[in-house]
Amino acid sequence: MLFLVGALLVLGVVLGAVAHVPVPVSVGAGLAIALWLAVFAARERLPGRRRTAGGGGAR
């Protein structure tokens, strides 16, 4: 419950800050976040060198 209250408080602060900046700044920040999330999702889904949970590498 405390986490939910904190998340709503942060959301309110962010939305309040967005209300006071020009629209192009808000759009630019939104695009930057969307790009960051897209890169993260692509890196998570693309096959590549993955670490194993057991750590069975050479010693």
N, C-alpha and C positions, 0 to 999 in steps of 0.2 A: 504494500500500500504506500509506503514511504517512497519507493522508487517511482510509482505512478505520479505522486504529488510533485516530486522533483522533475520528472519528465514534462509534466504540464507547465510547471514554472519556467523551465528552460524554453519550451515552445512559446509561451507568452512573451518572454523577453526577446526571442528571435523575431517573432511576428511584429512586435512593437518596433524593433530596430528597422525592419524592412519597410514599415509604414512611413518612416522618416527619411528614407534615401530615395533618390530619383529612380524611375522605372528602369532605365538602361542598366543601372548598377545592380538592381535586383535580378534582372534577366541574365546579366553576365555572371553573377554569382550562382544562379540556378543552373546555367549551362556548365559552369566549371564543376559543380557538384555532380551533375549528370554524367559528364565526361569521366570524372574520377570513378564513379560507380560502374560505368561501362567497362573501363580498363580493369577494374578489380574483378568484375564478373568474367571477363574474357580470360584473365590470368587463372582464375579458379577452374574454368571449364576446359581450357586447352590442355591436352596431354603433355606431360613434361616430366622432368626429373622430380620425383616425389620422395620425401623422407618416409621411412617406415616407422611405425609406432614402436616396434621392438628394438630398433637401433641395431639391426643385425649386420653392421658393416665390419670391415676388417679391423683387427685390434692391433 
